[in-house]
Amino acid sequence: MTTSTMTYPGHLRAILTLGLPLIGGHLGQVAIGVTDTVMLGWYSVEALAAVTLASTYFFVFFIFGSGFAAAVMPMVASFAAKEDEVSIRRATRMALWLSTAFGIATLPLMIWSEPILRLLGQEEAVATTAGAYLAVAGWGILPALLVMVLKSYLAALERTQVVFWITILAAGVNVLANYAFIFGNWGAPELGAVGAAVASLCTQIVSLIAVVLYILIVVPQHQLFVRLWRSDWQMLVQVFQLGWPIGLTILSEVGLFAASAFMMGWLGTVPLAAHGIAVQLASLTFMVHLGLSNVATIRVGNAMGRRDPAHLRRGALVVTVMSVTLAVLTIGLFVGWPEPLISLFMQRDEPARAEILQVGVGLLVMAGLFQLVDGTQAIALGLLRGMQDTQVPMVIAAFSYWVIGVPCSYLLGFVFGFEGIGIWAGLGIGLGVAAILLNWRFWRSGVRGMSTQADVAEG
């Protein structure tokens, strides 16, 4: 069957085959954060609040730098469709260069983060503990960004199962290292929040070693690491031009959640801890949407390489419907069973348990409601990236999240007095605007434009 005549069930099977390992990989990655949240919640609410703040701070820089890794996916998918192995190697190498440079540039902001957190209005004790965490965990941004590039390269080649297994390995290492260094087990020192940072750094290093060994052994034909130091300025510019808007787009959304974490910190330690739990639960389900978004990028990139608009349209519709269906199921889960889910993150004898449950239940209901728009906008972004359309989506995202979302969060949370629920409602409004505008961009401009180009080529 040719791609242009693939049926909707055929697209569904293809998306599941490619996407399930990617979804599993993303879930495994979030499981690392969930593990940190659960174990730190068992250790103390204060440590949980501090690492919630520190992890958000780290993630803002990490996700911005991962734009170069995200650029690899559509570029390699398109080059693979054309069987251009030289360009595959060139694009991946230069993404490694750019990611390394970004990681080095951000290290000082990690090591000396405590005064920055104080300037952002965080409580002194929370800022001190978060700064100590980041002074260790911050070094992990370098291996973490390199792993992202190499995972994107493998995913674009449709080697998604290894991405999943490497992430599972990393999650296992993180659990063991957390158990040792947070609580002082197996002869290790009891380091609390700093122990979680040591575990995260170990996890990133193990992940990098694993993915490099796999590429050297299983995918030697591209010779990614041979003469890696040789410059390729033309391709570096191409990766940079595609990657920086992606990085800023992702940063706009992550920054929206980071701003919400800081605003929750203004409300106190208990609301911030409840926010951390709700974010982790919402992140677990969002990873399925993100995996589908990655599949959308890969398959659209292949369709672009083959100039096949019919394949693009059908695949885009199927992946969008899958995301909406998942969101509806998630809403039912979060609205129907909020207390049992939140209780997983706390000891039964936690003194602040009742307060955290009271705040967390409302936040989780809001998280369930905005899953619909969050997933839909993520899919639209993935589709647009597959078409290597990144600059206009960047502007749409920045407008939706920061001109609409953040002000709405502040107004609803503090001016109108809805506190945490108001902050999260603002998130949903910003994501909803993004979902509408990005889908309009893809279906009205992208799909029609490609169909017109194909008709001209045939004529």
TANORRA-V589529 format. One record per residue. SS is DSSP state (A for helix, B for strand, O for the rest). PSI is psi in whole degrees, 0 to 359 (none if undefined). Layout:
ss->[SS/SS]
psi->[PSI/PSI]
//
This chain:
ss->[O/O/A/A/A/O/O/A/A/A/A/A/A/A/A/A/A/A/A/A/A/A/A/A/A/A/A/A/A/A/A/A/A/A/A/A/A/A/A/A/A/A/A/O/A/A/A/A/A/A/A/A/A/A/A/A/A/A/A/A/A/A/A/A/A/O/A/A/A/A/A/A/A/A/A/A/A/A/A/A/A/O/O/O/A/A/A/A/A/A/A/A/A/A/A/A/A/A/A/A/A/A/A/A/A/A/A/A/A/A/A/O/O/A/A/A/A/A/A/O/O/O/O/A/A/A/A/A/A/A/A/A/A/A/A/A/A/O/O/A/A/A/A/A/A/A/A/A/A/A/A/A/A/A/A/A/O/O/O/A/A/A/A/A/A/A/A/A/A/A/A/A/A/A/A/A/A/A/A/A/A/A/A/O/O/O/O/O/O/O/O/O/A/A/A/A/A/A/A/A/A/A/A/A/A/A/A/A/A/A/A/A/A/A/A/A/A/A/O/A/A/A/O/O/O/O/O/O/O/O/O/O/A/A/A/A/A/A/A/A/A/A/A/A/A/A/A/A/A/A/A/A/A/A/A/A/A/A/A/A/A/A/A/A/A/A/A/O/A/A/A/A/A/A/A/A/A/A/A/A/A/A/A/A/A/A/A/A/A/A/A/A/A/A/A/A/A/A/A/A/A/A/A/A/A/A/O/O/A/A/A/A/A/A/A/A/A/A/A/A/A/A/A/A/A/A/A/A/A/A/A/A/A/A/A/A/O/A/A/A/A/A/A/O/O/O/O/O/O/O/O/O/A/A/A/A/A/A/A/A/A/A/A/A/A/A/A/A/A/A/A/A/A/A/A/A/A/A/A/A/A/A/A/A/A/A/O/O/O/O/A/A/A/A/A/A/A/A/A/A/A/A/A/A/A/A/A/A/A/A/A/A/A/A/A/O/O/O/A/A/A/A/A/A/A/A/A/A/A/A/A/A/A/A/A/A/A/A/A/A/A/A/A/A/A/A/A/A/A/A/A/A/A/A/A/A/A/A/O]
psi->[130/158/325/342/11/133/170/316/327/318/319/314/316/319/318/319/315/324/327/315/324/317/315/321/317/320/321/322/316/329/331/313/322/319/315/315/315/310/322/327/324/329/305/150/325/316/321/315/317/317/332/314/313/319/322/316/311/316/328/312/319/315/328/313/337/358/326/325/319/329/332/323/305/326/312/322/318/317/323/322/330/359/40/83/330/315/328/312/315/313/316/318/314/331/324/318/307/320/321/315/318/317/317/320/330/349/314/326/337/312/322/53/336/311/330/316/324/318/334/8/18/153/148/314/318/317/322/312/318/320/320/321/311/332/335/306/334/329/340/352/328/301/328/317/321/321/320/317/312/326/321/319/312/320/320/333/7/29/64/338/321/327/318/311/325/321/321/318/314/319/321/317/320/318/311/316/321/314/323/309/334/313/351/36/164/32/358/156/148/107/353/234/321/329/323/326/317/317/318/318/316/319/316/320/316/319/316/316/317/315/324/317/319/314/319/324/318/330/58/344/335/346/52/323/7/124/49/337/349/131/154/78/325/313/326/318/319/315/319/315/326/326/323/323/325/315/315/326/311/320/323/317/314/322/327/315/326/317/322/324/318/320/322/326/328/334/342/175/316/311/324/320/317/321/317/319/314/320/318/318/317/324/325/312/327/333/332/316/320/320/318/324/319/319/318/317/313/313/324/321/318/318/322/318/329/356/59/84/329/318/319/312/312/315/320/319/316/314/328/316/321/319/316/318/315/319/320/318/321/319/315/320/311/323/326/328/56/317/314/324/315/325/338/338/6/152/151/334/14/123/326/15/312/319/317/319/317/315/316/325/314/320/321/326/316/321/320/320/325/0/325/309/327/314/320/319/329/319/316/319/319/319/316/323/324/330/4/35/102/335/315/316/326/315/317/315/313/317/312/315/319/324/327/304/305/312/321/320/316/314/312/324/319/315/315/355/20/355/231/317/322/321/315/328/323/322/313/323/314/317/325/317/318/317/316/311/321/320/321/318/315/308/326/319/308/305/316/320/317/321/319/317/320/320/320/318/320/326/none]
//
